[in-house]
Amino acid sequence: MSAAHAVESTESGAPSTSPQPRGLGWLYVVGGLIGLAGSFALIVEKLEKLANPGYVPTCSINPIISCGSVMESAQAAVLGFPNPLIGVAAFPVVVTTGVAVLAGYRPPRWFWLGMQLGTTLAVAFIHWLIVQSLYSIGALCPYCMIVWVVTIPLFWYTTLHNLTAGNFGGGKSVGVALGGVHSVVLVLWYLVIVVLVLLRFWDYWSSLL
């Protein structure tokens, strides 16, 4: 996705007349479907576990890669219900938005700010879950990590779009500057998480060598 794909000038509260952010539209569709699949898989595994307490989830591979350990933790239902239900409810909205943008719909400024709020809450939540998985639960859930992987670019490119489109009431130059290194920032973001995972479970990884 190029930075230009994230650019769309808007008037306050009015649809834009500039080119559609088609790259962002495709990201919403593909990323939303992947996130929905990961969330749905977790719900299925949770239902299997509830029906049969002795069930070993398909995503429990070893002591570290174990979604069973994660699902049994208090952090897996922080709002009083399984976290994946949030994804099952939210990702279809992302997909629908992507389809609408690709079909030519030009959302008004308030809509993009709503997407900004949603993706910001989502990225904050998954980073809290990352910290909990690494330093409290001590296990990683593969399906959860799928959601982590897609949530980060959804937030990042939504933010870039809103900056370059002036939806924050300014910051266009910042958006353009960040757009020039958008992929570098994303790669570094993922790299930090990978390094944290490697360091946290280094004793286990090294035992496999």
C-alpha positions in Angstrom: 0.0 0.0 0.0 1.4 3.4 -1.0 1.1 6.5 1.1 -1.0 8.0 -1.7 -3.7 5.3 -1.1 -4.2 6.8 2.3 -4.8 10.3 1.1 -8.3 11.8 0.8 -9.1 15.4 1.4 -12.3 16.1 3.3 -14.4 19.1 4.3 -15.6 19.1 7.9 -18.4 16.6 8.1 -18.7 16.3 4.4 -17.7 13.5 1.9 -14.5 14.1 0.0 -14.3 14.8 -3.7 -10.7 13.6 -4.0 -9.6 10.1 -5.1 -10.8 7.2 -2.9 -8.3 5.6 -0.5 -8.6 2.2 -2.3 -5.6 0.8 -0.7 -7.2 1.3 2.7 -10.4 -0.1 1.4 -8.6 -3.3 0.4 -6.8 -3.4 3.8 -10.2 -3.2 5.5 -11.6 -6.0 3.5 -8.7 -8.4 3.7 -7.6 -7.5 7.2 -11.1 -7.6 8.5 -11.8 -11.0 7.0 -8.6 -12.4 8.5 -9.3 -10.9 11.9 -12.9 -12.2 11.7 -11.6 -15.7 10.9 -9.2 -15.6 13.8 -11.9 -14.4 16.2 -14.4 -16.9 15.0 -11.9 -19.8 15.4 -11.3 -18.7 19.0 -15.1 -18.8 19.6 -15.4 -22.3 18.2 -12.5 -23.5 20.3 -14.0 -21.9 23.4 -17.3 -23.6 22.8 -15.6 -26.9 22.4 -13.8 -26.3 25.6 -17.0 -25.5 27.4 -18.7 -28.6 26.1 -15.8 -30.8 26.9 -13.5 -29.6 29.7 -10.9 -32.2 28.6 -10.8 -30.9 25.1 -7.3 -29.8 23.9 -7.7 -26.8 21.5 -6.2 -27.3 18.0 -4.0 -24.2 18.6 -2.4 -25.7 21.7 0.9 -27.0 20.3 3.4 -26.8 23.2 3.7 -25.2 26.6 4.3 -21.8 25.0 2.1 -21.9 21.9 -1.1 -22.7 23.9 -4.4 -21.0 23.3 -5.9 -23.3 25.9 -3.8 -21.6 28.6 -4.8 -18.2 27.3 -8.5 -19.0 27.1 -8.6 -20.2 30.7 -7.1 -16.9 32.0 -9.1 -14.0 33.5 -7.6 -11.8 30.7 -9.5 -13.8 28.1 -12.8 -12.3 29.3 -11.8 -8.9 30.6 -15.3 -7.4 29.9 -17.1 -10.4 31.4 -17.5 -12.3 28.1 -14.9 -13.9 25.8 -12.7 -11.4 24.1 -13.2 -12.9 20.6 -16.8 -11.8 20.7 -15.5 -8.2 20.3 -13.7 -9.2 17.1 -16.7 -11.1 15.8 -18.8 -7.9 16.2 -16.2 -5.4 15.1 -14.4 -7.0 12.1 -17.6 -7.2 10.0 -17.9 -3.4 10.4 -14.3 -3.1 9.1 -15.0 -5.4 6.1 -18.3 -3.6 5.3 -16.5 -0.2 5.4 -13.8 -1.5 3.0 -16.4 -2.8 0.6 -18.3 0.5 0.7 -15.1 2.5 0.0 -14.1 0.2 -2.9 -17.6 0.6 -4.3 -17.2 4.4 -4.3 -18.7 5.5 -1.0 -17.0 8.6 0.3 -17.4 8.6 4.1 -17.7 12.0 5.9 -15.1 13.2 8.4 -17.1 12.0 11.4 -17.1 8.5 10.0 -13.4 8.4 9.6 -13.0 9.8 13.1 -15.2 7.0 14.3 -13.0 4.5 12.6 -10.0 6.2 14.2 -11.5 5.8 17.6 -12.4 2.1 17.0 -9.0 1.1 15.7 -7.2 3.1 18.4 -9.1 1.2 21.1 -8.5 -2.0 19.3 -4.7 -1.5 19.0 -4.5 -0.4 22.7 -6.4 -3.5 23.7 -4.3 -5.9 21.7 -1.1 -4.4 23.1 -2.4 -4.9 26.6 -3.2 -8.5 25.7 0.4 -8.9 24.3 1.8 -7.7 27.6 -0.5 -10.0 29.6 0.3 -13.0 27.3 4.1 -12.5 27.7 4.4 -11.5 31.3 1.4 -12.7 33.2 -0.1 -15.7 31.4 3.2 -16.9 30.0 1.7 -18.4 26.8 0.8 -17.4 23.3 -2.4 -18.0 21.4 -1.9 -18.4 17.6 -5.4 -17.2 16.7 -5.0 -14.2 19.0 -1.7 -13.4 17.3 -3.6 -13.4 13.9 -5.8 -10.7 15.4 -2.7 -8.8 16.6 -1.1 -8.9 13.2 -4.1 -7.4 11.4 -5.1 -4.9 14.0 -1.8 -3.0 13.9 -2.0 -2.1 10.2 -5.7 -1.3 10.5 -4.9 1.3 13.1 -1.7 2.5 11.4 -3.2 3.2 8.0 -6.4 4.6 9.4 -4.3 7.1 11.3 -2.2 7.9 8.2 -5.3 8.5 6.2 -6.9 10.8 8.8 -3.7 12.7 9.1 -3.1 13.2 5.3 -6.8 13.9 4.8 -6.8 16.6 7.5 -9.5 14.9 9.4 -7.8 15.8 12.7 -8.0 19.5 11.7 -4.3 19.6 10.9 -1.3 17.4 10.7 -1.3 16.9 6.9 2.5 17.5 6.7 3.0 14.9 9.5 0.9 12.5 7.6 2.7 13.0 4.4 6.1 12.6 6.2 5.0 9.4 8.0 3.5 8.1 4.7 6.9 8.2 3.2 8.2 5.7 5.7 4.9 3.9 6.4 6.2 0.4 5.7 9.4 1.0 7.7 7.4 1.9 10.8 5.1 -1.1 10.3 8.1 -3.5 10.0 9.8 -2.0 13.1 6.6 -2.3 15.0 6.3 -6.0 14.2 10.0 -6.5 14.9 9.7 -5.1 18.4 6.9 -7.6 19.2 8.9 -10.5 17.7 12.0 -9.6 19.8 9.9 -9.3 23.0 8.5 -12.8 22.3 11.9 -14.3 21.6 13.4 -12.7 24.7 10.5 -13.7 27.0 10.6 -17.3 26.0 14.2 -17.6 25.1 14.9 -20.5 27.5 12.2 -22.6 25.8 13.2 -21.6 22.2 16.9 -22.4 22.9 16.0 -25.8 24.3 14.6 -26.7 20.9 17.9 -26.1 19.2 
